[in-house]
Structures are given as C-alpha cells and as structure tokens.
Amino acid sequence: MKIESHHGFATRQIHAGKEKNPKGALATPIYQTSTFEFDSVKHGGACFAGESEGYIYTRLGNPSLKVVEKKIASLEGGEACLAAASGMGAISSSLWTALSSGDEIIADETLYGCTYSLLAHQFRRFGIVTTFCDLSDPGNLRDALTERTKVVYFETPCNPTLKIIDIESVAGIAHAYNPAIKVFVDNTFCSPYLQTPLAAGADVIVHSATKYLNGHGDVIGGFVVSDEAFIADCTMIGLKDLTGAVMSPFNAYLIERGLKTLDLRMEKHCSNAEKIARYLLGHPAVTRVYYPGFEDFPGHETAKRQMRRFGGMIAVEFNMSRDETAAAIDNLELCVIAVSLGDAETLVEQPATMTHSTYSGEELKASGISESLVRISVGLEDAEDIIADFERVLRR
C-alpha cells in the first residue's frame, strides 16, 4: 500500500518510507555496508553518471537511511530529506550548501550554543556574516535584511528560553524582500508531531534526531528537510564534499524504530510538562517559569496557532545565585543532570555553564539567558514523581 499525505500522522510514522523486503522481513534490515556491488562496470559507470538508479557508497546513500529519510519527509510535509550524522552535521551541511563567501545570515539571537558558535564565530572565518536580532519582533527582520541576505535562521521555541517566533510572519517578510532567501527553522524542540514549519512558509527544516525523533537517548543524528532540488545539493555538495557527516545505517535503524511511537511519546511529554510547569509557577523559590502553554507567556497565541500542543520543554529561574542553583539541582535524585532532551528520562541542565557556555556574559544577557536559568526536558515518568523530586529539593 502506498502511503499518502492524507493518511494520519500515526499511520505515516509507522508505514511511510517502508519498502517490501525480498526476504519478507517486517523490520527494515540494517544495511551495514560501506560500498555496494555493481552488476558490471557499465552498470557502475551509469550509476556514477546518474543514468541508472542504484546505491554506490553509503556516503552517497544507503537503503537503511533512505527509509527513514522518506519517513521524515512525509511527517514534515517536505519533498525530500537528508540524514546526517548529528544535528550539527545537518545544520552545517545545509548551511554550507546555501551560503558562499560574502553572503549574510540573519539569525535570532537565542540559539543552541553550538549553532550560535558556528554562526557567530566560525562562519566569520570564511567571509560569511551573521546579524543577530530578536525575530519575535518581525520589524527587526525588516530592518536587518540586505541584498546580501541569503538565509534567515531561527528556532521556535528557542533553546533554552522557549521564545516563540512566528514562522509565517518571518517567512512572509523574508520572501517578500527576496524570494530566493531560504528560511531555515530548527524544529528539534517540537518534532513534526507538534509543528510543521514548511506548511507555514519555511524553506528548510533542520533537526537533531538525537532528541524527540529517536526518543531513547542512544543515537546521535540529524535531518534536513526541503524541496528535492535543495536536498540533492545538500547531498552532493554539503554532505558529500564539505562535511562528510554521514549517518550510520545502525543509527538510522534505531531512529526509525523510535519514530513508530513518536505521537504517543510527545503526548506524554506535553502532558507531564504542563503539570510540572504549573507546579513550578506557584513555588516561592521560583522567580519565573518559561512555558509557552501559559496564557501570559509572550508568544502564547502564536504558539497556539502553529503548534499542536506546547511541548515537553520548560525553563525556570530560581530565586538563587548561579552556584546556589547548581547546588539545588545537584540534589535532585530522579531527574538526571545531563544535556540533550527528548529522552524518556527527565533531564535538567544549567545552560549558562553547559549548553550555552559558548556565549559570553554579554551575549547571554542579550539572549535573555540568566545564570540561574535551568532547562528541564520533561520525561515520560509519572509527573507526580518528578514534582516530588523538585519539591524535596526546593523545600530546603
């Protein structure tokens, strides 16, 4: 049966991309091979020339990867998808494809730390300039656009403050100025179950598949989703020649297995996060809770429009110093102190000293990241047990 866009999300997350196996295997086999045999020299030459379909070398394509790429493309509503060895592999492979020396990027000022470092520091070495501004105010984008702008890049919700950016407004402004500008959205915090940026006007989606897509904390991987032409360029230029950041077939297998329960996991993540956010909101040790589900949270109405639910991520500021905050989360027992997100376990971290340590003090302040901010990736445990863990610590 051919899986179409009219099929439901759960149906597509299980069936999309699957190919009938000649041996009758229900699960997609792991094609753990570096190279592929040709029928003849003529066949090999035709594959290299693009005149015949066939696999050549896993850096250029692999059946295990192809299945999960088709699945992600279906879930995101894109024409094609490229798998990469990590989220940063996906981001760098796609941006290097879209950019050349002399080009400009406009990016939101609040980004994952390694993305920020790439845009703020590393690209500068190659003559690519990034202008950072607050894209939650569309007027800032209008002021920043120039004839050299080739990419507009942001996350929504942003990491770690959960700031919401209106995808449709940003894409509309960028494309009205120059239709050739590519609007990139990092959709890691939402997954395609909660948000589909291409439907709102974005051109390119990037993911760290390490997080919700896999969901089990045992994979490093990334994806790029866009139109067929751009993904072909990302494959043959960004990934093949520039980064070589190829996902392993085994990781593709693990991600495909995790995707079969994506909707179920996301519903539980979201429900738990809502309960824990409401508990933290009323606690005297808490100064502020960042959670898009609160009606008075900036961007709540936008989040309600472009997201199915409000996600499994929370950020919280405690009424403590940086060191006191660190000491408090050190005493948590059930919650795990670890970076990453989207795992079955609830993970907590201090962005200023961990995931966003690439920011200077001034950059942290400009991005709204305080030293007492704690990011919580709410897991799949019983919410009451997570609340009890925080209550035991905060009571002190």
C-alpha positions in Angstrom: 0.0 0.0 0.0 1.3 3.4 -0.9 1.3 5.8 2.0 0.0 9.3 1.0 -0.2 12.7 2.7 -3.9 12.2 3.5 -3.0 9.3 5.9 -2.9 10.2 9.5 0.3 11.1 11.4 0.5 7.8 13.3 0.0 5.8 10.1 2.7 7.7 8.4 5.2 7.5 11.3 4.9 3.7 11.1 4.5 2.9 7.4 5.9 5.8 5.4 9.1 5.0 3.5 8.9 1.3 4.1 9.9 -1.0 1.1 9.0 -4.6 0.8 11.9 -6.8 1.7 12.8 -9.7 -0.7 13.3 -11.9 2.4 10.0 -10.9 3.9 11.5 -9.0 6.9 8.9 -6.8 8.7 11.5 -4.5 10.2 13.8 -2.7 7.8 17.1 -4.5 7.7 20.3 -2.8 8.7 22.4 -2.4 5.5 25.7 -2.2 7.4 27.9 -1.8 4.4 30.3 0.9 3.1 30.1 0.0 -0.6 27.7 -1.7 -3.0 28.3 -4.2 -5.8 27.5 -3.4 -9.4 26.3 -5.9 -12.0 29.0 -4.7 -14.3 31.5 -1.9 -15.0 28.9 -0.4 -17.4 26.3 -0.5 -14.6 28.7 1.2 -12.2 29.5 3.9 -14.7 25.8 4.5 -15.3 25.2 4.9 -11.5 28.0 7.4 -11.2 26.7 9.3 -14.2 23.2 9.4 -12.8 21.8 7.5 -15.7 20.8 4.5 -13.6 19.4 4.2 -10.1 21.4 2.2 -7.6 23.5 2.5 -4.5 27.2 3.3 -4.8 28.7 4.1 -1.4 27.0 4.8 1.9 28.2 8.4 2.0 26.0 8.9 -1.1 23.0 6.8 0.0 22.0 3.6 1.8 18.7 1.7 1.9 18.6 2.0 5.7 18.9 5.7 5.5 16.6 6.1 2.6 13.7 4.6 4.6 14.0 6.9 7.5 14.6 9.9 5.2 11.3 9.2 3.3 9.5 8.9 6.7 10.8 12.2 8.0 10.0 13.9 4.7 6.4 12.6 4.9 5.9 13.7 8.5 7.3 17.2 7.8 5.4 17.6 4.6 8.6 18.0 2.6 9.6 16.7 -0.9 12.8 15.2 0.3 15.1 14.6 3.4 18.8 14.1 4.0 20.0 12.2 7.1 23.2 13.3 8.7 25.5 12.1 11.5 24.3 14.7 14.0 22.1 17.7 14.4 25.2 19.9 13.8 26.0 17.8 10.8 22.6 18.6 9.4 22.9 22.3 10.2 26.4 22.7 8.8 25.8 20.6 5.7 22.7 22.5 4.7 24.0 26.0 5.6 27.3 25.4 3.7 25.2 24.4 0.7 23.1 27.6 0.9 26.0 30.0 1.5 29.2 31.3 -0.1 31.8 33.9 1.0 30.3 37.4 1.1 26.8 36.2 1.9 24.9 37.2 5.0 22.7 35.3 7.5 20.0 36.9 9.7 19.5 34.8 12.8 17.6 35.0 16.0 19.8 35.9 19.0 18.7 32.9 21.0 20.0 29.7 19.6 21.5 26.4 20.7 25.1 27.1 21.8 26.9 25.2 19.1 24.7 26.7 16.4 25.4 30.1 17.8 29.2 29.4 17.7 29.0 28.3 14.1 27.1 31.4 13.0 28.8 34.0 15.2 32.4 32.8 15.1 33.2 30.0 12.6 31.4 31.4 9.5 33.2 34.7 10.0 36.5 33.0 9.2 35.2 32.3 5.7 33.7 35.7 4.9 30.1 34.9 5.9 28.5 37.5 8.2 25.7 36.8 10.7 23.4 39.5 12.0 21.6 38.6 15.2 18.4 40.1 16.2 15.1 39.3 18.1 13.0 37.7 15.4 10.0 37.5 17.7 9.5 41.2 16.6 9.1 41.0 12.8 10.1 44.6 12.5 13.7 43.7 13.4 13.9 41.4 10.4 12.7 44.2 8.0 15.5 46.4 9.4 18.2 43.8 9.0 17.5 42.4 5.5 20.0 43.4 2.8 20.7 42.4 -0.8 23.4 40.0 0.5 21.0 38.1 2.8 20.7 34.5 1.7 19.5 32.8 4.9 17.2 33.6 7.8 17.7 31.1 10.6 15.9 30.5 13.9 14.5 28.0 16.3 10.9 28.1 17.7 10.5 27.5 20.5 14.1 28.9 21.1 16.6 27.0 23.1 16.6 27.5 26.1 14.1 30.3 26.8 11.2 28.8 24.8 10.8 32.1 23.0 8.2 31.8 20.2 8.8 33.1 16.7 6.0 33.4 14.2 7.1 31.2 11.3 4.5 32.6 8.8 5.4 36.2 9.5 9.1 35.8 9.3 8.9 33.7 6.1 6.5 36.2 4.5 8.7 39.2 5.2 11.9 37.4 4.0 10.3 36.2 0.8 8.6 39.5 0.1 12.0 41.1 0.2 13.7 38.4 -1.9 12.0 35.1 -2.8 15.4 33.4 -3.1 16.1 33.8 0.6 16.0 30.5 2.4 14.2 30.5 5.7 15.6 27.8 8.0 13.7 26.6 11.0 15.3 24.2 13.6 12.3 22.1 14.6 14.1 20.0 17.2 12.1 21.2 20.2 8.7 20.4 18.6 9.2 17.4 16.2 6.8 17.2 13.3 4.1 16.0 15.6 3.8 19.4 17.2 4.8 21.7 14.3 5.4 21.6 10.5 7.3 24.8 9.5 7.2 24.1 5.8 3.4 24.4 5.9 3.9 27.9 7.4 6.2 29.1 4.7 9.7 28.0 5.8 12.0 26.6 3.1 14.3 24.3 5.1 13.8 22.3 8.3 16.7 21.0 10.4 16.5 18.5 13.2 18.7 17.0 15.8 17.3 13.4 15.6 19.1 12.7 18.8 16.2 14.2 20.6 12.5 13.5 20.2 12.7 11.8 16.9 14.7 8.9 18.3 13.5 9.5 21.9 15.6 6.9 23.7 19.0 8.7 24.3 21.0 6.1 22.3 21.6 7.9 18.9 23.4 10.9 17.5 21.8 12.0 14.2 20.3 14.9 12.3 18.0 15.6 9.3 17.4 18.3 6.7 14.0 18.5 5.0 13.3 20.7 2.0 12.4 20.6 -1.7 14.1 17.9 -3.9 16.5 20.3 -5.6 17.9 21.7 -2.4 18.2 18.2 -0.7 20.0 17.0 -3.8 22.5 19.8 -3.5 22.9 19.2 0.2 23.6 15.5 -0.5 26.2 16.1 -3.3 27.8 19.3 -2.0 27.2 19.9 1.7 27.4 16.3 2.9 29.4 14.5 0.2 32.1 17.1 -0.3 32.1 19.6 2.6 31.2 17.8 5.9 31.1 14.1 5.2 28.7 13.9 8.1 27.0 10.6 7.2 24.5 8.9 9.5 25.4 5.2 10.1 22.9 2.6 9.0 22.5 1.3 12.5 21.6 4.7 13.8 19.0 5.0 11.0 17.5 1.8 12.2 17.3 3.0 15.8 15.7 6.3 14.7 13.1 4.5 12.5 12.2 2.3 15.4 11.8 5.3 17.8 9.7 7.1 15.3 7.0 4.4 15.5 5.9 5.8 18.9 6.6 9.5 18.3 3.0 10.7 18.7 2.5 8.6 21.9 5.7 9.9 23.4 5.0 13.5 22.5 1.6 13.5 24.1 3.0 12.2 27.4 5.9 14.7 27.3 3.5 17.5 26.7 1.0 16.4 29.5 3.8 16.0 32.0 5.4 19.3 31.1 2.1 21.1 31.6 1.7 19.6 35.1 5.3 20.4 36.2 5.2 23.9 34.8 2.0 24.7 36.7 3.6 23.3 39.9 6.8 25.4 39.5 4.8 28.5 38.7 3.4 28.7 42.2 6.5 27.9 44.1 8.1 30.6 46.3 11.6 29.5 45.3 10.8 30.2 41.6 11.2 33.7 40.0 9.9 32.8 36.5 8.7 29.8 34.5 9.2 29.8 30.7 6.5 27.7 29.2 4.5 28.5 26.0 1.3 27.0 27.4 0.8 29.8 29.9 -1.7 32.4 28.5 0.5 35.3 29.7 3.7 33.9 28.1 4.9 36.1 25.3 4.1 34.4 22.0 1.4 32.1 23.5 -1.2 33.0 20.8 1.4 32.3 18.1 2.4 29.0 19.7 -1.3 28.0 20.0 -1.7 28.7 16.3 1.4 27.0 14.9 1.9 24.2 17.4 -0.4 21.2 18.1 0.5 21.3 21.9 3.0 23.3 23.9 5.9 20.8 24.0 7.8 19.0 26.7 10.4 21.7 27.5 10.4 24.1 30.4 12.9 26.7 31.6 12.8 28.1 35.1 14.6 30.8 37.0 15.1 30.2 40.7 15.4 32.9 43.3 19.1 31.9 43.8 22.6 32.7 42.6 24.2 30.6 39.9 26.1 28.5 42.4 23.0 28.0 44.7 21.0 26.9 41.7 23.7 24.4 40.7 23.8 23.1 44.3 20.0 22.7 44.3 19.8 20.7 41.0 22.8 18.6 42.3 20.4 17.3 45.0 17.8 16.0 42.6 17.5 12.2 42.7 15.1 11.2 40.0 15.9 13.9 37.5 19.2 13.4 35.6 21.7 16.2 35.2 22.5 15.9 31.5 22.4 17.9 28.3 20.3 16.8 25.3 16.5 16.5 25.5 13.6 14.4 24.4 14.6 11.2 26.3 12.4 9.0 28.4 14.2 10.3 31.4 13.7 13.9 32.7 16.9 15.8 32.1 18.0 19.0 33.8 20.9 21.3 33.0 22.2 24.9 33.6 22.5 26.5 30.1 24.9 29.3 31.2 27.5 26.8 32.2 26.7 23.9 29.9 24.8 24.0 26.5 25.2 27.8 26.1 28.7 28.2 27.5 29.8 29.3 24.1 28.0 32.6 24.8 29.9 35.4 26.5 28.3 37.1 29.6 27.0 39.9 27.4 25.6 37.6 24.8 23.8 35.5 27.5 22.2 38.7 28.8 21.2 39.9 25.3 19.6 36.5 24.7 17.7 36.5 27.9 19.6 33.6 29.4 20.2 34.2 33.1 22.9 32.4 35.2 20.2 30.9 37.4 18.2 29.5 34.5 17.6 25.8 34.5 16.3 23.9 31.4 14.1 20.9 32.0 13.4 18.3 29.4 10.4 16.6 30.9 10.5 12.8 30.5 7.9 10.0 30.5 7.9 9.2 34.2 4.9 9.8 36.4 4.6 13.6 36.6 3.8 13.4 40.3 7.2 11.7 41.0 9.1 14.4 39.1 7.2 17.1 41.1 8.0 15.3 44.3 11.7 15.3 43.4 11.7 19.1 42.8 9.6 19.7 45.9 12.0 17.8 48.2 14.9 20.0 46.9 13.1 23.3 46.8 11.7 22.8 50.3 15.2 23.3 51.6 
